[in-house]
Amino acid sequence: MSPRTITLASPIEPSGASWLVNCFLELGIRVDHTPGARNLWRRSGDVPAEQRLWQRDGKTWQLHPRAAVLGKWMPTLVHRDRFEFRDDVAVNYVQDFPNAQNATETPVFFIRDPRDAIYSRYRRRQANMPFSDYIQFPNPHSLMPMADHWLLFAQCWRAMVGDRVYRFEDYKQDAHALLTRILADLRLDYAPQDIVRAVENSSLDAAKAAEAIYRARHPGDWEVANRAGKVGDWQNREEIAAAVETIGTRCGALLSELGYEVAANVDDPAPRYGAQLRHLKMFNSVVLTTQAERVRAGTGGPETAPASILSFARNLREQDLKDAGYPPADCRALLNALQEFDTAFDAGLADHLAALHAVFADGASQHMNTLRDLMRQRREARKSP
């Protein structure tokens, strides 16, 4: 009999979900870390995440050596070599929009104030542009500005999970109380001492100590994974006040519903980017909110014309992508999405986008492109008189 699947979703922006993932591991629940598997096994096709991340040996499980990097965020993976997981439940951690399969499982959503989360991602990526410009840079998958993407993502998951929305800020205030509530909501029974142990071994101090051990084992990896993660840090940074206000205004209606303090002036929360919803393939499998479905159909309110994104694509340069701090995989995703738009609107940008795509091709693709160019040059040389 297959185990019950709990889908744990969070935005791609740092939201503290690694704390909950580590708690699950401490409690003997296998977590299939989909973003990690996707990054580490880019060419694995449809191989399930658990068959990549975890290797079973009788009754015990071991983390695949390639996935050791996850220990930077989850201290339990640094301190333990073998795990005995429950066979009646497993967690699938995702950072994707919800799909129909998620609706058949037990979905939960872990969230953080986007005024902190988006800025945290900006700092982590070391973007070489003002924060006010960064938040207007299109998300590589949805082609929406950062706040609009975050808002739609949160709206879709909230509609699916109902009351199972858990906040980073509550974890920071009382981690034990939040974990106790989550376990009760998921009908997972544990002794009080097990919950205390899981919380202690998943704390920020525990994570930083484990990260130091990981760095000693992998001296070439210097990316900082565990920062202070302060609540409301955006309120102390005057230099980003205008950009933060933009995020708060756009996401304010939902934030207010979730218990966050927001200014009085908030936007209509309806999605603005119907063209993206209609023409990007990624949204074909997304379970959208009723309101987003109406916008997708062209009957749900205001829509931003695609001219802005086509203008962005037309003027996009290699340096822009580097300044945004986008890793090559995100650059390729962004260019793929722009190519879909170019095809849909016959904008004549194919050559421009293909040239950019070649710059950010992965190693194998770049090698094949080089070989094809050499073969083409040789054929042309043979044809020359």
Beta strands, then each sheet from edge to edge (+ up, - down):
strand 1: 4-9
strand 2: 30-33
strand 3: 54-57
strand 4: 60-63
strand 5: 89-94
strand 6: 106-111
strand 7: 165-167
sheet 1: 2+ 5+ 1+ 6+ 7+
sheet 2: 3+ 4-
end
